[in-house]
Every structure is written in C-alpha cells, then in structure tokens.
Amino acid sequence: MNYRKLGNTGLEVSEVSFGTWAIGGDWGMSRDEDGLRGLALAMEQGVNFFDTADVYGSGHAEDLLAKATKGKEDEIHIATKFCRAGDIHNPDTYSERQVREYCEQSLRRLQREAIDLYQIHCPPIEILRDGSVFGVLDRLKQEGKIRHYGVSVETVEEGLLCLEAPGVQALQVIFNLFRQQPALELLPRAKAQGVGILARLPLASGLLTGKFKEDSEFEASDHRNYNANGKAFNVGETFAGLPFRKGVELARSLDWIAEGRGNMTRASMRWILGHPAVSCVIPGFKNEGQVTDNLQASEVPPFTAEEMKRLGAWYREDVAPHIRGGV
C-alpha cells in the first residue's frame, strides 16, 4: 500500500481508501456480513482510512465501522460528515447546538472519543459564504471532539470558496474521468495551501467499471434508480451527473484505457492517482471482491503524457456538454 499526506493534517492515509455509502444503504441490497468482511480485508491490505456519513443508512455505516475497527482506533482513521440529517438550507442546521448534537451522535455510533476528520456534507453555497459554521467547528476542534475538519462539495466554485476558510484542511470532491474540471484550478490551489483532497465517486456510480449496458436496471432502493435525474439530491452524485444511457455510451468509448491495466475499474482510479494533489481515492464497495479489485489500482501502469492529453480532449469535447449538477 502507498500512503500520502492528507494535506497539512499530519495524517498519512492509504492512497486507495474506501467510502461506506454502499454498505450503509442507498445502493440496493447489501449484507452486513459482506460489508464487514470487506472492511476487514481492506485493513489487512493496509487501508487505514475510511469515509462515512451520519446519513449513510441513517447511521448504520458508522455502526459497521465501529464494529470493524474496534481496538484499532489509533491505527484506522475515520472521516464522517454532517448536516444532511436536517434541512441543509436552514441556518439552524449549522448552529452550535445542532452541530454539537450531530457530532455527539456520530461519536457514539463510531464509539470514539474524537473524529479524525469531520466534514460538512455538501451544504448550499450560501452556508459556505456565511462561514459561521467554521467557527463552530473551530470550537469543537479546540475541545478535542474533532481533530480536523473539511467540506464535501458539489462544485469547483464551492471548493474554491472553502479554501478561503483558514480552518478547512480537507476537501472532498467529485473527481473522475467524467468530472475532470477540478484538476484545472481547484486541485493545484488546494495542494499549494496544504489542503488534502479526497476524490469521491471515482467510478461515477459504477459507470467507469464498463460493466453497465443501456438497459441495466437498479433496485428501487438504489440511488442510481431514484436519483438518476436528481429527484432526491444533487444529480451530480449519481453517474457524475450524466444521463445514464449517455454515460454508458461514453464509458464504452473508454475501453482502451484498460489495455495493460487489467480493467476499467483499476485504470479509472489510476488516472485519479496520477494527480499529486489527490490524498486518496475513496471508492465504495459491497464485498471482498470489489475491495480486491479497487486496491489493485495502485499497481497498474500510470498514464502517459500523450494519454492524459487525449483524455483531457475527450472530456472537453464529448463529456462536459452533458454534465448536470454543476462541475
């Protein structure tokens, strides 16, 4: 396993880490025993960082992480998120009283004394412009409830705004072959300021595995069904904001990246890891097989300068015009 600095936090995290949205819920049927075995395997292979949120399965993902990391609290770092259990547009959701309550609830579920990285979970840009919530997080940090804090954002504009807040030490961004915009300005500025980058949705909700067909269907409980057009939350969180059928078509045109790299899953994540500003990539998983496949992204050959140029042109010409939900 390769490790990278999480900005200036002092933490060194596995460059392939894991998100827990899928094992918490909202990705169709999942079994706790499969999720726990996947977590155990990841840790055996050197993964020391996991991302979760209080709304993943209404706290279930945090419960699973507590069980999986029992006795390893000093070795395994956990990032969790808050605000989406309430009305994200209501300023009261970000009040000191409410944020403290969210924090205490996550601490209880995680069975920890402190949260390594506490993130605001995709708040509206007005909340970020107001900035009051950062003062609340500063106080929680001073009290030792949290060690570091950051923001999970939907757009580059939001990310750049967060970099103006001195206490923000990490940004979680949608960054993958279908969402390349952050590489132009946001990633270089974050690196220059010592702000860590967590690359989420590296496989664009599975599109970049190359396994889907235009007639693929998803369970009713899967956000790839009920949020395909942004009915529940920002459409960018599902298929990177692409209409599903268009996404399948575009993924098919990327078949060539898998040559010499095993498969599209590994190749897609290797492209992300080729950006030095990225602290870690955080794919989801439901079972041990997916954990194993994702971990091999570190072992495949990097992209050449010519390939990077080709992929950049493909994004600008073929992909960007179809993205919804901001970039």
N, C-alpha and C positions, 0 to 999 in steps of 0.2 A: 504494500500500500504506500502511495505517495501522500505526503502531508503538505499543506500550505497554510500560511498565516492568514488568520481571519482579521484582515486589516491590522490595526494597532491594538487589538484587544489583548494580545499576549497569548491567545489560544492558537494552537496548531490543529487543524482539522483535516480529516481524510478528504482527499480531493473528490472522491466519489463517496458521498454520504447519502442519506435517504430521508425522504419525506414520508409521512404516515397518513396522508389523506385517504389513500386507498384501503388501508387496513382498518381505519376508523369508520368509514362508511362513505356513501355517495358515489361509489364506483361499482355498483351492483353487489352481488352476493360475495361475502368474504367470510372466512372461518378464522376464529381467533387462534386456533392451534397452528394454522398455516402462517399467520402473521407473526406469532411468537417464534416459530422455527426460523422464519426469515430474519427476524431481528437477531436471534442467536447466531446464525450463520454469518451475518454481516459483521457482528462484533468479533467473531472468531477470525475473520479475514482482515481485521484491523480497522474497521469502521469505528470511529469514535465520536460521531456527531449525527444527531437526528433532529429533524424539524417536525413540529406538530402544531396544533392549534386547539383552543378550547372548544371550537365548534366541530371538530372532526369527530363525527359520531357522538355529538353532544358530550364530549369529554372522554369518550371511550378510547381514543388513540392515546391520550395521556395516561389512562389507566394501564393500557398494554405496555407502554414504555416503562412505567413504574415497575411492573412485574418483571419485564425483561432485563432491566438494568439494576435490579436490587443488589446491593453490595458493591456496585461498580460506579457509584455516584461521583467519585473523584476521577474516574478514568473516562467516563462517557459523558459528553456534553450534550445538553438538550436546549433547543430553541423552541419557544412556543409563542403563540400570538393571541391577541385580544381585540375586542370591540364588536365583532360581528354577532355576538350573542345578544346584542342590543340593537337599537336604531342607530346605524352608523352616521346618519345625518343630524342627529340630536346632540348638541354640545354637551349635554348632561352625561352622555355615554363616556365622555373623556374627562369627567370631573374627577377630582382626587378620591372622593368617596367611592365612585363606581370602579375606577381603575384598581384601587386597592382591593375591592371585592373580587374583581376578576383575577387579580394576581394571587390572592389567598386561595381561591378555588383551584387554580392551576397547581399551586404548591401542594395543596392537599392531595390532589389526584396524582401528581408526579411523585409524591412522598419525598420531597426535597426541601432543604432549608433555603435554597436560593435558586433562581432561574438563571442559567448561563447567558442566554440571550432572549430578551423579551421584546417582541415586535408588535407594532400597531398593524392590524390586519387589513390592509387595503382601505384606508379611510378616504373620504372625499377630499379633494384638494383644498376646500375651504378650511378644513380642520388643520391641515398642514400649514396653510398660510397664517392661521391664527396662532399656532405654535404653543398654546397654553399646555397642551398635553405633555410636551417635552419637559416642562418644569415639574410636572407630577412624576415623570419617570426619573428625573434627576434626584428627587427626594427618595424614591424607592431604592435607587442605587446607593445613595448615601446611607440608608438604613440596612443595606445588605440583603434586601429582598430579591434584588436582581443584580447581576454582575455587569451586564452590558445591555444596551438597548438599540433597536433599529426599527426599520419600517419595511413592510412588504408593500410594494407599489404596483400600480397597473401600467403607468406610462413613464416615458423618459422625462417629461415635464415634472411629474411628481418627484421622481428620483433626484433631479437637479435641485428642486426646492428643498428636499430633505438634506442635501449636502450643505445647505446654509445654516443648519442647526448644529452647533458645535458638539452636542452630546451624542449625535447619531453615529454609531460605529459600524453599522452593517446595513446593507440594502438587499432586499430580496426582490429579484426582478424576473419577469418572463423573458428568457433568453434562449433561443434555439435557432435552428436553420430557417424557420419560418418567421422569426422575430429578431432580426439582426440589428435593428436600429440602435440599441443600447451601446453597441461597440464603437459608434462614431464619436460620441461625446461623453456619455454618462460613465462608461467603464474607465476611460482614461482619467477623468476628473476624480472618480472615487479612488482609484489607485494612488493618484498624486496626493490625496488628502488622508490616505491611510484608512479608508473605509472598506470593509470587507464586502464581497459580492457573493450572494447565494443565488445560483441560477436555477430557477424553478421551471416546471413544465418542460424539461429538456427534450422530451419526446412528443410534445404537442398532443397530450392526452392519448398517446399511442399511435398517432398518425405516422410518426417518424420511425416506427418499427417496420413499416412497409407491409404489415400483415392484414390491413383492412381492405375491403372491397366496397364499391359504391353501394351495394345492398346489405352491408353489415348492419346489424341491429344491436341495440343495447337495452338492458333491463330498465324498467320504469324507474327504479331507484338509483339509476346511474346518471350522473350529471351530464354525461355525453348524450343522454336522451332528453332529459327535461331542461337542460340549459344550452342546447345546441344553438339556439338563436338568442341567448341572453335573457330568457324569461325570469330566471331566479337571481342571477348576479351577473357581473360584467362578462360579456361574451368572450372576451379575450382569455378568460380562464379555461375555456373549453375549445379544444382544437386550435389553440393560439389565435382564436378569432376568425378562423377561416370557415366558410361554409363547408360542411362535411364532404360532400362529393368533390368539390374543388380541391380540398385538402388531399383526398385520396389520389386524385389525378396528379397533383404536384409531387406527392411523395413518390409516385411511380416514376416520375421523371428524374428522381434522385437515385435510382437503383445503382448507378455507377459508383457511388461513394463507398459501397460495401466491398468492392473489389480489394482483396488483400487485407480487409479489416474484419472479416468474419461475418458481419451482418450490419444492417442499417442502424440497429439499436446502438451498437458499440461505436460505429462510425459517427453517428449523430452526436453522441456525447463527447467523442474525441475532438470534434470540431469546437465544442464549447471549451474544453480543457486547453485548447490551443491559445486561448486568450489569457494572458498572465494576470489580468485584473480579477479574474474569477477565483474566489477562495475555494468553492466547492460546487459541484453539481448535485442536485437532490432529486433523483428520480423516485417515483413511487414503486411499490411492489405489492404483490399479494401472496407470493410463495417463494420458496427457496430457489427455484429455477430462475425466476426473474432477478433475484438478488445476484446469483452467479453470473448471469448474462451481463447485467449492468456493471458489475465490478471489473469485467474484462475490458471495459472502455479504456482503462489506463494503460493497457498492454498493447494496443494496436498502433500501427504507424500513424504519425501526425500527418496533417495535410500539407502539401507543398504550397509554395507561394503562388504558383500557377493555379492550383486547385482552389485556393482561397479566393483568388481574383474571379475565377469562374463562378463560384458560389455567390459571391457578392453581386455580380451582374445578374445572375438568375433571380436572386431575391428582389433586387430593384425593379426588374422588368416583368417578372412572372408572378411574384408573390405579393409584394407590397400593395398593389392596387386592390387586392381582395381582402385585406385585413380589416376586421371590425373590432371595436372596443378600445381604440387608441393604440399608439405604439410608443 
